Amino acid sequence: MKTVSIILVTLIIPLMNINGQEAGHDRQPAVAGSFYPAGSDKLNSELAGYFNSFKNVSSANRVRALILPHAGYVYSGHTAAAGYAAVPEDAEYDNIFLIGVSHRYSFEGAAVFTSGNMVTPLGTVQVNRALGDELVSKSKWFIKMDDAHKSEHSLEVQLPFIQFHFSKTPMVVPILLGTRNITMLDLIASELSPWFSERNLFIISSDFSHYPSYTEAVRADKLTSDAIVTGDPDVFLKTIRDVEASGIDNLSTAMCGWMAALVLLYLTEDESSLRLRNVEYTNSGDSPHGDRDQVVGYNAIVVDEKAPEAHKLAPMDEFSLTAEEKKTLLGIARESISAKLKGTKPRTVDTGKLTPRLKEPLGAFVTITIDGNLRGCIGRFTSTDPLWEVIGTMSREAAFDDPRFSPLTTAEYPDIHLEISVLGPMRKINDINQIKIGKHGIYLKKGVRSGTLLPQVATERGWSVTEFLGCCARDKAGIGWDGWKDKDTEIFTYEAYVFGE
C-alpha cells in the first residue's frame, strides 16, 4: 500500500499546476491545534467570542497599521481582536503587509514568502506574489527563504483573524525580518515606503515583555508602548535598551518583535497626519490559562489618520467644563466600570450630542476612592484620542488594572467615588521653586523608573514642595525619598482641571 500511495501523490501534484499556482508550494498551517483551534467551526466560534467584546469600536479615520500579539489565542486573542476591531469590517485594502521577526533563523535582510498562498483551517489567503517578487528583484535587502516561513508562528496566527474580520479578505505580503542591524532596518523601511499608503494595511506581529512577574510586566510594557506611540524611533530604541538593562527578574526581552516595530516607526516618523494609540493591553497572567509569576505582555496599537484639528486647545487656567459636560464624563466613567462588572459592552456614546470640548484630545487621570481611601488611579498624560474616550478607558483601567489593587468587585461598586483630572501639557523644570502647591502636579523620571502625583494630593496632605517630591520619588517612582535630587532624574510639572462626584 505504501508504494501505491507514493505513486498517487506523484501523479497528483503536477495536475495541480493547471492555473499557474503550484498548490504543493502553498504554506500549510504549522501551529493549528496548538496556538489556535485546528477545526474551522471551533476556530470561528472562538474568534467570534473575542470580537464580541469590541462591537462598534472601529476608528472613524483610515487605519494604516496595527501592532498585534502573536501568542496562543487563549492568552492574546482578546487583545488581538481589540486591534482588528479598530478597522471597519468592510474596509478595503489592496494588500496587508504582514511583518514579523523570525524566531528560528538569523539572516541579513527580510525574507518574503512568494512561493504560493497561505492556508489556514478557514481556507486559503491569497499572497501577492507579484509584489513580493518585485521587492526581491529590486532590492538586495529582500530575499526568498521559504524555510524561515515554514514553521514560523508569528505571521500565521494573524491569518485567521484577517479571514474572520474582513468582509473582503485582502491579499497578503508575508515578510520576516532576520536582522537586528538598525541601519538595515531603516533601509528595509525605505524600500517599503512606496507601499505605506492608505491603500495598504501594515500589521506588525509582536508580543511585548517575556517572563517577568505580572506587576513588572505591566510597568515595562507600558513604558515600551508609550515609547511607540511617541512615533519617535530613537525614543523607542532607548526605551527598549533601558527596560532590558533595568534588572527586572526573568525579563528576556522587552519586545520580541522590536525590529518590526522599528521598521513601522521609520515608516511613520515623517507622516505628521498619523496618530499612534494603544487600544488594549493584557498579559498572559490575565488569562485563566496563565499564571502571574512569569508572564508575556500583549499590546494592541493602532496607527490611523488624524481627524482635522478643530481648534487650538486652551491653557489649563482657561479650561473649564459646564455642569452638564462634567455629568456626561462622570456618566461615561460609571458606565465603563459597570459594564465591565456585568461582562457587557458599555452603552454606545452618541458622539453627535457631545460638545467640542469633550472631543478635544486631552490626557486625563481617573481616581477611585472608597470612604476616602484610594482604590485605583490610572491616567494618560497626553492623548490623541478625544477626552470622552480617554475617560472611559482610564476609568476601566483604574478599577480593574491598577497593579496596586485587586480588581474592583460588584459589592464595592456602590461605594466608589470618582474623581477626574483633565491634564494640561507637561513642562520640564530645573528649579523646584517653580512648583506651586495646589496648582502643579509632578512627574519624575529616572531611567525606566517614573511616577506622578496629581496636584490635589499635595493640598489634601498639606505637603511642602520637598515632601511632595520625596513622596513621589519614594512611593511612585521607586527611587528613594531623595531620588528626585539625582542629576539624572528629570522633573516635570503639569496643571489639572479636577472635578468629581
Secondary structure, DSSP 8 states (H G I E B T S, - for coil): -HHHHHHHHHHHHHHTTTTS--GGGSB--SSBTTTB-SSHHHHHHHHHHHHGGGTT---SS-EEEEEE--S-HHHHHHHHHHHHTTS-TT---SEEEEEEE-SS---SSEEE--SS-EEETTEEE-B-HHHHHHHHHH-TTEE--HHHHHT--TTTTHHHHHHHH-SS--EEEEEEE----HHHHHHHHHHHGGG-STTEEEEEE----BS--HHHHHHHHHHHHHHHHTT-HHHHHHHHHHHHTS--TT---S-TTHHHHHHHHHHHTT-TTEEEEEEEEEEGGGSTT--SSS-BEEEEEEEEE-----S----GGG----HHHHHHHHHHHHHHHHHHHHTS------GGGS-GGGGSB-EEEEEEEETTEEEEEEEESS-SSBHHHHHHHHHHHHHHT-TTS----TTTGGGEEEEEEEE---EEES-GGG--TTTEEEEEEETTEEEEE-HHHHHHHT--HHHHHHHIIIIII-S-TTGGGSTT-EEEEEEEEEEE-
